[in-house]
Amino acid sequence: MRISVVAVGRLRAGPEKTLADHFQNRITAWPVAIREVEEKRRLDGDALKRAEGEKILSSLPDGATLVALDERGKAMTSRQFAKLLSDLQDEGLNDLAFAIGGADGLSDDVRKRASRSICFGAMTWPHFVVRGLLFEQVYRAQQIIAGHPYHRD
């Protein structure tokens, strides 16, 4: 199973990139790719969110199952997330994609296209920080599935 993260914005050098790179590089169970999209036009509010959504959707691998990272999504434990990845892999899924919106979140079209939405709790997280959180959780899922003691209950 290949994992793609389609994210709004270009992550530049700094602590957020260091964190994301650290955990992305530790994931060995699945090939993981990041696809960054950016709307260059000066748009506001819903127009910007729609334009970013179009870029996200056009960047998805063909036939990918999409998971939206959205504040209205379902909160999961790390073990539940690991089971989700394990189940999708066991079902023979070829491509799994996660969508991370910009500062204003994901468009309705992206949320509708997603097979499920998940959140990292009730708090709002900066979209650049979410990348590191996601890669850490994918790494943690890898370790849980492998029976490694990285994850402690």
N, CA, C and O of each residue as an XYZ file, in Angstrom:
612
protein
N       0.852     -1.175      0.000
C       0.000      0.000      0.000
C       0.896      1.236      0.000
O       1.800      1.367      0.825
N       0.630      2.124     -0.929
C       1.354      3.395     -0.978
C       0.537      4.444     -0.231
O      -0.691      4.463     -0.308
N       1.230      5.309      0.487
C       0.571      6.384      1.219
C       1.025      7.717      0.643
O       2.220      7.978      0.509
N       0.051      8.553      0.304
C       0.329      9.912     -0.150
C      -0.295     10.886      0.829
O      -1.394     10.663      1.338
N       0.412     11.954      1.080
C      -0.124     13.056      1.872
C      -0.190     14.245      0.922
O       0.835     14.723      0.436
N      -1.399     14.710      0.666
C      -1.591     15.879     -0.191
C      -1.909     17.040      0.741
O      -2.933     17.048      1.423
N      -1.013     18.019      0.755
C      -1.102     19.092      1.734
C      -1.008     20.452      1.073
O      -0.238     20.651      0.134
N      -1.796     21.375      1.571
C      -1.749     22.751      1.092
C      -0.547     23.444      1.708
O      -0.328     23.361      2.916
N       0.227     24.122      0.887
C       1.362     24.915      1.349
C       2.690     24.198      1.180
O       2.766     22.970      1.174
N       3.710     24.988      1.046
C       5.079     24.477      0.916
C       5.752     24.574      2.289
O       5.868     25.653      2.869
N       6.185     23.436      2.782
C       6.848     23.401      4.080
C       8.310     23.757      3.884
O       9.048     23.032      3.217
N       8.724     24.865      4.461
C      10.100     25.329      4.337
C      10.912     24.926      5.555
O      10.364     24.452      6.550
N      12.215     25.118      5.470
C      13.103     24.745      6.578
C      12.614     25.365      7.883
O      12.206     26.525      7.923
N      12.663     24.589      8.917
C      12.232     25.042     10.236
C      11.811     23.853     11.073
O      11.913     22.713     10.620
N      11.344     24.094     12.277
C      11.030     22.984     13.189
C       9.906     22.079     12.681
O       9.937     20.872     12.921
N       8.916     22.640     11.984
C       7.826     21.817     11.469
C       8.340     20.836     10.418
O       7.958     19.666     10.414
N       9.204     21.314      9.533
C       9.770     20.449      8.496
C      10.685     19.401      9.122
O      10.670     18.239      8.716
N      11.468     19.802     10.094
C      12.357     18.859     10.778
C      11.544     17.732     11.402
O      11.903     16.562     11.274
N      10.454     18.078     12.075
C       9.594     17.074     12.704
C       8.986     16.149     11.657
O       9.045     14.927     11.796
N       8.400     16.728     10.607
C       7.765     15.922      9.565
C       8.786     14.997      8.908
O       8.520     13.808      8.737
N       9.944     15.526      8.541
C      10.982     14.718      7.893
C      11.468     13.592      8.805
O      11.692     12.468      8.356
N      11.627     13.907     10.084
C      12.099     12.914     11.049
C      11.210     11.674     11.035
O      11.703     10.552     10.923
N       9.908     11.879     11.149
C       9.008     10.729     11.205
C       8.751     10.127      9.827
O       8.621      8.908      9.712
N       8.675     10.938      8.788
C       8.480     10.387      7.444
C       9.629      9.430      7.101
O       9.404      8.366      6.526
N      10.839      9.809      7.450
C      12.000      8.978      7.138
C      12.070      7.689      7.958
O      12.812      6.772      7.604
N      11.318      7.611      9.033
C      11.309      6.407      9.868
C      10.261      5.395      9.402
O      10.253      4.255      9.867
N       9.392      5.799      8.502
C       8.338      4.899      8.014
C       8.933      4.005      6.931
O       9.369      4.478      5.882
N       8.941      2.706      7.207
C       9.495      1.742      6.253
C       8.466      0.721      5.781
O       8.701      0.015      4.800
N       7.334      0.634      6.463
C       6.322     -0.371      6.116
C       5.611     -0.041      4.809
O       5.153     -0.938      4.101
N       5.521      1.227      4.496
C       4.830      1.677      3.289
C       5.636      2.797      2.645
O       6.245      3.607      3.344
N       5.644      2.845      1.311
C       6.236      4.027      0.683
C       5.334      5.231      0.949
O       4.117      5.151      0.781
N       5.930      6.331      1.358
C       5.173      7.529      1.709
C       5.683      8.703      0.876
O       6.885      8.957      0.800
N       4.746      9.408      0.257
C       5.107     10.578     -0.553
C       4.278     11.765     -0.098
O       3.120     11.619      0.294
N       4.879     12.925     -0.155
C       4.159     14.169      0.135
C       3.963     14.910     -1.175
O       4.887     15.034     -1.979
N       2.763     15.393     -1.375
C       2.438     16.211     -2.543
C       1.932     17.549     -2.019
O       0.847     17.636     -1.446
N       2.726     18.577     -2.224
C       2.355     19.911     -1.755
C       1.659     20.670     -2.880
O       2.113     20.669     -4.025
N       0.558     21.311     -2.535
C      -0.175     22.125     -3.502
C      -0.287     23.536     -2.942
O      -0.326     23.744     -1.730
N      -0.337     24.489     -3.852
C      -0.375     25.876     -3.418
C      -1.180     26.693     -4.418
O      -0.977     26.583     -5.627
N      -2.084     27.502     -3.913
C      -2.843     28.422     -4.761
C      -2.102     29.750     -4.767
O      -1.948     30.389     -3.727
N      -1.650     30.155     -5.929
C      -0.853     31.386     -6.054
C      -1.720     32.647     -6.170
O      -1.285     33.748     -5.831
N      -2.955     32.465     -6.656
C      -3.820     33.645     -6.812
C      -4.255     34.164     -5.445
O      -4.420     33.398     -4.496
N      -4.436     35.466     -5.365
C      -4.915     36.079     -4.120
C      -6.431     35.929     -4.063
O      -7.177     36.673     -4.701
N      -6.862     34.942     -3.279
C      -8.279     34.675     -3.115
C      -8.596     34.726     -1.632
O      -7.712     34.560     -0.791
N      -9.840     34.953     -1.323
C     -10.256     35.024      0.073
C     -11.291     33.954      0.394
O     -12.019     33.487     -0.482
N     -11.340     33.581      1.652
C     -12.387     32.740      2.207
C     -12.715     31.502      1.411
O     -11.850     30.676      1.120
N     -14.002     31.388      1.058
C     -14.489     30.196      0.380
C     -13.855     30.006     -0.993
O     -13.637     28.871     -1.417
N     -13.555     31.101     -1.697
C     -12.929     30.981     -3.017
C     -11.551     30.338     -2.892
O     -11.179     29.503     -3.716
N     -10.798     30.720     -1.875
C      -9.475     30.127     -1.652
C      -9.621     28.656     -1.282
O      -8.896     27.811     -1.807
N     -10.541     28.347     -0.393
C     -10.740     26.968      0.032
C     -11.148     26.077     -1.144
O     -10.675     24.946     -1.262
N     -12.028     26.590     -2.014
C     -12.436     25.830     -3.202
C     -11.261     25.600     -4.144
O     -11.084     24.493     -4.654
N     -10.456     26.636     -4.380
C      -9.298     26.512     -5.274
C      -8.285     25.517     -4.709
O      -7.743     24.694     -5.446
N      -8.034     25.592     -3.417
C      -7.120     24.629     -2.791
C      -7.693     23.217     -2.894
O      -6.960     22.258     -3.137
N      -8.995     23.100     -2.710
C      -9.644     21.790     -2.816
C      -9.491     21.191     -4.200
O      -9.241     19.993     -4.334
N      -9.638     22.012     -5.233
C      -9.452     21.527     -6.606
C      -8.036     21.019     -6.802
O      -7.827     19.996     -7.454
N      -7.062     21.726     -6.244
C      -5.659     21.307     -6.370
C      -5.410     20.001     -5.605
O      -4.676     19.132     -6.076
N      -6.014     19.871     -4.446
C      -5.871     18.622     -3.679
C      -6.437     17.460     -4.491
O      -5.771     16.441     -4.670
N      -7.661     17.615     -4.978
C      -8.314     16.523     -5.698
C      -7.567     16.150     -6.970
O      -7.491     14.972     -7.319
N      -7.018     17.133     -7.664
C      -6.289     16.824     -8.897
C      -4.912     16.206     -8.619
O      -4.282     15.669     -9.530
N      -4.449     16.277     -7.383
C      -3.141     15.712     -7.018
C      -3.232     14.309     -6.432
O      -2.206     13.693     -6.140
N      -4.440     13.800     -6.259
C      -4.595     12.464     -5.688
C      -4.156     11.402     -6.692
O      -4.409     11.547     -7.888
N      -3.510     10.348     -6.232
C      -3.221      9.230     -7.133
C      -4.536      8.636     -7.661
O      -5.543      8.615     -6.953
N      -4.517      8.164     -8.887
C      -5.722      7.558     -9.460
C      -6.223      6.419     -8.587
O      -5.462      5.529     -8.207
N      -7.511      6.458     -8.277
C      -8.141      5.395     -7.509
C      -7.819      5.380     -6.028
O      -8.184      4.433     -5.331
N      -7.148      6.402     -5.534
C      -6.760      6.412     -4.116
C      -7.979      6.526     -3.208
O      -8.948      7.218     -3.524
N      -7.910      5.841     -2.089
C      -8.873      6.027     -1.017
C      -8.420      7.256     -0.249
O      -7.268      7.340      0.179
N      -9.322      8.201     -0.076
C      -8.978      9.479      0.543
C      -9.480      9.549      1.980
O     -10.628      9.220      2.277
N      -8.590      9.986      2.858
C      -8.930     10.275      4.251
C      -8.688     11.768      4.453
O      -7.580     12.260      4.239
N      -9.720     12.474      4.863
C      -9.603     13.910      5.123
C      -9.205     14.133      6.573
O      -9.793     13.551      7.484
N      -8.209     14.974      6.778
C      -7.862     15.399      8.135
C      -8.637     16.687      8.376
O      -8.316     17.738      7.820
N      -9.653     16.584      9.208
C     -10.618     17.663      9.347
C     -11.053     17.768     10.802
O     -11.269     16.759     11.473
N     -11.178     18.986     11.272
C     -11.562     19.183     12.678
C     -12.912     18.561     13.021
O     -13.184     18.289     14.190
N     -13.763     18.332     12.018
C     -15.071     17.708     12.256
C     -15.008     16.200     12.132
O     -16.027     15.524     12.273
N     -13.818     15.656     11.869
C     -13.662     14.222     11.681
C     -13.737     13.456     12.986
O     -13.897     14.021     14.068
N     -13.614     12.147     12.841
C     -13.678     11.249     13.992
C     -12.318     11.202     14.683
O     -11.285     11.034     14.036
N     -12.333     11.351     15.990
C     -11.114     11.175     16.775
C     -10.860      9.676     16.928
O     -11.783      8.898     17.170
N      -9.607      9.291     16.782
C      -9.237      7.887     16.886
C      -8.080      7.754     17.872
O      -7.278      8.672     18.043
N      -8.014      6.605     18.505
C      -6.819      6.297     19.289
C      -5.729      5.857     18.308
O      -6.014      5.564     17.146
N      -4.510      5.813     18.772
C      -3.412      5.344     17.923
C      -3.619      3.890     17.525
O      -3.313      3.508     16.396
N      -4.129      3.085     18.432
C      -4.404      1.675     18.099
C      -5.507      1.562     17.044
O      -5.418      0.720     16.150
N      -6.540      2.393     17.136
C      -7.597      2.378     16.115
C      -7.045      2.805     14.752
O      -7.406      2.234     13.723
N      -6.178      3.800     14.754
C      -5.565      4.255     13.515
C      -4.694      3.150     12.916
O      -4.725      2.921     11.707
N      -3.926      2.473     13.753
C      -3.095      1.362     13.283
C      -3.959      0.248     12.698
O      -3.612     -0.336     11.672
N      -5.078     -0.043     13.345
C      -5.985     -1.074     12.823
C      -6.556     -0.649     11.476
O      -6.682     -1.470     10.568
N      -6.899      0.619     11.343
C      -7.407      1.118     10.059
C      -6.375      0.880      8.952
O      -6.712      0.344      7.896
N      -5.123      1.276      9.187
C      -4.088      1.077      8.175
C      -3.867     -0.403      7.890
O      -3.719     -0.799      6.734
N      -3.844     -1.210      8.926
C      -3.651     -2.648      8.760
C      -4.793     -3.267      7.956
O      -4.564     -4.072      7.053
N      -6.021     -2.885      8.293
C      -7.189     -3.418      7.580
C      -7.173     -3.012      6.111
O      -7.437     -3.836      5.235
N      -6.864     -1.744      5.840
C      -6.815     -1.284      4.446
C      -5.737     -2.034      3.665
O      -5.943     -2.409      2.511
N      -4.598     -2.246      4.300
C      -3.527     -2.998      3.651
C      -3.969     -4.436      3.395
O      -3.745     -4.973      2.310
N      -4.595     -5.057      4.392
C      -5.039     -6.450      4.250
C      -6.117     -6.598      3.191
O      -6.241     -7.657      2.577
N      -6.899     -5.544      2.969
C      -7.933     -5.559      1.925
C      -7.335     -5.416      0.526
O      -8.039     -5.528     -0.477
N      -6.019     -5.165      0.475
C      -5.351     -5.035     -0.816
C      -5.404     -3.640     -1.410
O      -5.238     -3.471     -2.618
N      -5.634     -2.645     -0.578
C      -5.678     -1.266     -1.071
C      -4.318     -0.882     -1.630
O      -3.291     -1.097     -0.987
N      -4.316     -0.311     -2.834
C      -3.059      0.108     -3.463
C      -2.612      1.490     -3.021
O      -1.435      1.705     -2.731
N      -3.556      2.435     -2.969
C      -3.195      3.824     -2.684
C      -4.118      4.419     -1.632
O      -5.342      4.416     -1.768
N      -3.492      4.930     -0.579
C      -4.191      5.641      0.483
C      -3.663      7.069      0.486
O      -2.451      7.285      0.481
N      -4.556      8.030      0.493
C      -4.146      9.436      0.510
C      -4.789     10.146      1.686
O      -5.952      9.911      2.016
N      -4.019     11.011      2.305
C      -4.508     11.873      3.369
C      -4.486     13.296      2.836
O      -3.509     13.706      2.210
N      -5.545     14.050      3.074
C      -5.620     15.446      2.643
C      -5.527     16.361      3.851
O      -6.248     16.204      4.836
N      -4.609     17.331      3.746
C      -4.442     18.355      4.777
C      -4.717     19.696      4.115
O      -4.003     20.098      3.197
N      -5.743     20.385      4.576
C      -6.121     21.666      4.000
C      -5.226     22.794      4.463
O      -4.292     22.595      5.241
N      -5.529     23.976      3.973
C      -4.803     25.177      4.358
C      -5.344     25.746      5.654
O      -6.026     25.059      6.414
N      -5.037     26.989      5.895
C      -5.415     27.654      7.144
C      -6.928     27.669      7.372
O      -7.383     27.688      8.515
N      -7.701     27.661      6.295
C      -9.158     27.684      6.427
C      -9.785     26.302      6.341
O     -11.010     26.182      6.328
N      -8.966     25.253      6.283
C      -9.489     23.895      6.254
C      -9.718     23.378      4.853
O      -9.229     23.940      3.873
N     -10.477     22.287      4.774
C     -10.744     21.609      3.507
C     -12.050     22.073      2.885
O     -12.988     22.450      3.587
N     -12.097     22.042      1.575
C     -13.325     22.402      0.863
C     -14.367     21.301      1.048
O     -14.039     20.166      1.395
N     -15.622     21.656      0.809
C     -16.703     20.671      0.870
C     -16.464     19.542     -0.128
O     -16.753     18.384      0.172
N     -15.934     19.868     -1.319
C     -15.695     18.848     -2.337
C     -14.676     17.806     -1.856
O     -14.847     16.615     -2.115
N     -13.638     18.236     -1.173
C     -12.649     17.286     -0.652
C     -13.282     16.434      0.434
O     -13.092     15.218      0.458
N     -14.029     17.055      1.327
C     -14.662     16.285      2.401
C     -15.666     15.284      1.844
O     -15.788     14.176      2.366
N     -16.387     15.663      0.786
C     -17.350     14.734      0.176
C     -16.651     13.576     -0.527
O     -17.158     12.455     -0.530
N     -15.500     13.838     -1.118
C     -14.741     12.802     -1.851
C     -14.091     11.800     -0.896
O     -13.824     10.661     -1.276
N     -13.841     12.221      0.329
C     -13.158     11.366      1.304
C     -14.048     10.218      1.758
O     -15.253     10.382      1.953
N     -13.432      9.058      1.921
C     -14.174      7.904      2.434
C     -14.389      8.012      3.938
O     -15.308      7.409      4.493
N     -13.532      8.785      4.586
C     -13.677      9.042      6.022
C     -12.909     10.303      6.367
O     -11.999     10.719      5.650
N     -13.299     10.901      7.484
C     -12.603     12.077      8.012
C     -12.154     11.761      9.427
O     -12.896     11.182     10.221
N     -10.922     12.156      9.723
C     -10.420     11.965     11.077
C      -9.851     13.293     11.569
O      -9.517     14.180     10.784
N      -9.753     13.399     12.885
C      -9.173     14.604     13.485
C      -8.140     14.182     14.520
O      -8.122     13.042     14.985
N      -7.297     15.116     14.858
C      -6.306     14.885     15.913
C      -6.763     15.580     17.187
O      -5.992     16.302     17.819
N      -8.004     15.362     17.557
C      -8.543     15.911     18.786
C      -9.375     17.158     18.545
O      -9.518     17.628     17.416
N      -9.917     17.678     19.629
C     -10.827     18.812     19.541
C     -10.111     20.145     19.325
O     -10.739     21.136     18.952
N      -8.814     20.167     19.557
C      -8.072     21.415     19.372
C      -7.789     21.662     17.897
O      -7.745     20.729     17.095
N      -7.600     22.915     17.554
C      -7.211     23.278     16.199
C      -5.695     23.290     16.118
O      -5.022     23.866     16.972
N      -5.157     22.642     15.072
C      -3.718     22.563     14.867
C      -3.340     23.307     13.599
O      -4.079     23.243     12.615
N      -2.215     24.011     13.588
C      -1.753     24.642     12.351
C      -1.510     23.562     11.292
O      -0.987     22.490     11.598
N      -1.893     23.852     10.052
C      -1.789     22.820      9.020
C      -0.360     22.350      8.804
O      -0.155     21.209      8.391
N       0.635     23.186      9.069
C       2.020     22.741      8.922
C       2.424     21.774     10.041
O       3.261     20.897      9.826
N       1.843     21.925     11.218
C       2.131     21.023     12.332
C       1.460     19.670     12.109
O       1.987     18.635     12.518
N       0.298     19.681     11.460
C      -0.459     18.447     11.232
C       0.365     17.432     10.438
O       0.229     16.227     10.650
N       1.211     17.904      9.534
C       2.047     16.966      8.767
C       2.923     16.125      9.694
O       2.993     14.904      9.553
N       3.581     16.776     10.627
C       4.416     16.040     11.576
C       3.601     15.096     12.430
O       4.017     13.967     12.690
N       2.432     15.559     12.873
C       1.554     14.698     13.669
C       1.121     13.480     12.869
O       1.117     12.363     13.386
N       0.756     13.692     11.603
C       0.318     12.572     10.769
C       1.451     11.571     10.543
O       1.257     10.366     10.701
N       2.630     12.066     10.173
C       3.744     11.147      9.944
C       4.109     10.391     11.217
O       4.462      9.213     11.157
N       4.027     11.055     12.368
C       4.313     10.357     13.622
C       3.280      9.257     13.853
O       3.638      8.162     14.286
N       2.018      9.526     13.575
C       0.983      8.514     13.790
C       1.098      7.357     12.803
O       0.818      6.213     13.161
N       1.506      7.638     11.566
C       1.742      6.545     10.613
C       2.930      5.705     11.093
O       2.882      4.476     11.042
N       3.990      6.363     11.556
C       5.136      5.631     12.112
C       4.690      4.810     13.323
O       5.053      3.640     13.448
N       3.913      5.416     14.207
C       3.432      4.713     15.407
C       2.583      3.510     15.000
O       2.703      2.438     15.593
N       1.727      3.680     13.991
C       0.906      2.562     13.501
C       1.796      1.432     13.000
O       1.541      0.263     13.287
N       2.829      1.777     12.260
C       3.799      0.783     11.779
C       4.376     -0.002     12.954
O       4.493     -1.226     12.893
N       4.735      0.705     14.019
C       5.342      0.062     15.177
C       4.322     -0.782     15.943
O       4.659     -1.863     16.425
N       3.090     -0.309     16.060
C       2.036     -1.079     16.722
C       1.795     -2.379     15.964
O       1.737     -3.453     16.563
N       1.656     -2.279     14.641
C       1.397     -3.458     13.814
C       2.538     -4.475     13.942
O       2.307     -5.684     13.948
N       3.775     -3.965     14.045
C       4.947     -4.833     14.151
C       5.132     -5.397     15.565
O       5.983     -6.261     15.779
N       4.345     -4.916     16.523
C       4.494     -5.370     17.904
C       5.685     -4.751     18.620
O       6.146     -5.273     19.635
N       6.174     -3.656     18.101
C       7.322     -2.970     18.689
C       6.862     -2.169     19.914
O       5.737     -1.670     19.925
N       7.701     -2.035     20.938
C       7.272     -1.339     22.165
C       7.279      0.196     22.075
O       7.096      0.854     23.099
N       7.482      0.782     20.899
C       7.447      2.255     20.759
C       6.157      2.812     21.362
O       6.185      3.802     22.093
N       5.029      2.172     21.055
C       3.746      2.639     21.585
C       3.496      1.988     22.934
O       3.536      0.766     23.076
N       3.239      2.826     23.905
C       2.926      2.308     25.246
C       1.512      2.725     25.603
O       1.140      3.891     25.468
N       0.741      1.774     26.054
C      -0.649      2.086     26.452
C      -0.684      2.707     27.810
O      -1.759      3.036     28.311
